[in-house]
Amino acid sequence: MEGKLITIYTGSYARGQIIKAHLESAKIKCFLTDLDIPQPSSLAGVKIQVHENNVKRAILITKWVKGVYLKDGQKRKPRHNYVRRLFVPVDFTESAYNAAYYALRLASIYKAQVFFMHVYHWPAIDVVSVPDVSISQYTYEAMGTEMKKKARKKMSGFMSDIRNHMSKHKLDIPSLKTVVVEGIVNDTILEYAKKHKANYIIMGGNPAEKNGKSYLGSVVWNVIQKAKCPVLYLPQEHAWKDKKGSYNVLFAADLDKGIYVALRKLLSILKPIEKVKLHCVHLTKDKPNFYQNERIKEIEKYIANVSNCQFSANIIQTSNYMESFNAFVTQEKIDLVCMSTRKRNIIERFFSPSLTKKMLYQSYAPLLVVHI
């Protein structure tokens, strides 16, 4: 029994014809009909129906076609200028310098602006417990003024080091901007990143963060969870390396409907980088099923249509996600790990909450989190 007919697409005639061709090549019987238009043009409306037992596969193919083709049937062109502004929170530690130098290298590739930000905060004084409120208020304001002055002085020294680094490595950066502001660190970072339309937040890590004791490290995970733009986390020991061979990127694939959104964003980010090899890996405790194997094939086809990068896809069956993940990173000499995230994200789905931060802080390579 094939079951009743279910509508899986309504839209333009041109894209409808492409979907129909792909469905038929996948041996899915489908029916394309016009929406009350006798002589359809390329943008006229049509609907496509399939039998209910083929709905899941048909929807996957339809989503893939929508990701690759526009309504008029033309292929989408990846945006080459996706990254225009890099946002780098700094606390003047060694890890902050490492993140800043890494950001400068990326900015020279993207021809992007770099925005350095330092957030300082001090505890409020209990004016009620002090008899002379005016003195307490004066002390409070004086402390605030002094902290702001010290923060600005540190930023000035930091920027001097940044310019020396640019000069030494002959880096061409369109623009550098700074801001020093008082506030709650993670909330202020998110607020300013949104205000200044950051395309990318880059944050550094250091060994103290593994114990949750770092000033900046304590907010990294909150920023990753709440930021609207991609966030790149850099382990302190991972500095920028000029590579002669391919730039190896591992994309941890959650084979759900959001994967094409994440891939489009990732490919836009990687577009200006030469010789990229993208490894798509899906981890599963059970033996790979038909759905997973078919989805991997569709992803391969999608990548081939929208990008010229080298590409490989793997489904790894394992009972220990962390061990297998890190083994793959080491074996393939991965330069960047990318994961997608939403309310219930791939990281928390793959790893228990206790292992999530271990993945973040003990990563063998930089971790890029793309929000979908």
Stockholm file with secondary structure:
# STOCKHOLM 1.0

chainA/1-372         MEGKLITIYTGSYARGQIIKAHLESAKIKCFLTDLDIPQPSSLAGVKIQVHENNVKRAILITKWVKGVYLKDGQKRKPRHNYVRRLFVPVDFTESAYNAAYYALRLASIYKAQVFFMHVYHWPAIDVVSVPDVSISQYTYEAMGTEMKKKARKKMSGFMSDIRNHMSKHKLDIPSLKTVVVEGIVNDTILEYAKKHKANYIIMGGNPAEKNGKSYLGSVVWNVIQKAKCPVLYLPQEHAWKDKKGSYNVLFAADLDKGIYVALRKLLSILKPIEKVKLHCVHLTKDKPNFYQNERIKEIEKYIANVSNCQFSANIIQTSNYMESFNAFVTQEKIDLVCMSTRKRNIIERFFSPSLTKKMLYQSYAPLLVVHI
#=GR chainA/1-372 SS CCCCEEEEEEEEHHHHHHHHHHHHHTTCCEEEEESSCSSCCTTSEEEEEEEGGGHHHHHHHHHHHHHHBCTTSCBCCCCTTCCCEEEEECCSSHHHHHHHHHHHHHHHHHTCEEEEEEEECCCCCCGGGCSCHHHHHHHHHHHHHHHHHHHHHHHHHHHHHHHHHHHHHTCCCSCEEEEEEESCHHHHHHHHHHHTTCSEEEEECCGGGGGTCCTTHHHHHHHHHHCSSCEEEECTTCCCCCCSSCEEEEEECCCSTTHHHHHHHHHHHHTTSSSEEEEEEEEESSCCCHHHHHHHHHHHHHHHHHCCSEEEEEEEECSCHHHHHHHHHHHTTCSEEEEEECSSCHHHHHSCHHHHHHHHHTCSSCEEEEEC
#=GC SS_cons         CCCCEEEEEEEEHHHHHHHHHHHHHTTCCEEEEESSCSSCCTTSEEEEEEEGGGHHHHHHHHHHHHHHBCTTSCBCCCCTTCCCEEEEECCSSHHHHHHHHHHHHHHHHHTCEEEEEEEECCCCCCGGGCSCHHHHHHHHHHHHHHHHHHHHHHHHHHHHHHHHHHHHHTCCCSCEEEEEEESCHHHHHHHHHHHTTCSEEEEECCGGGGGTCCTTHHHHHHHHHHCSSCEEEECTTCCCCCCSSCEEEEEECCCSTTHHHHHHHHHHHHTTSSSEEEEEEEEESSCCCHHHHHHHHHHHHHHHHHCCSEEEEEEEECSCHHHHHHHHHHHTTCSEEEEEECSSCHHHHHSCHHHHHHHHHTCSSCEEEEEC
//
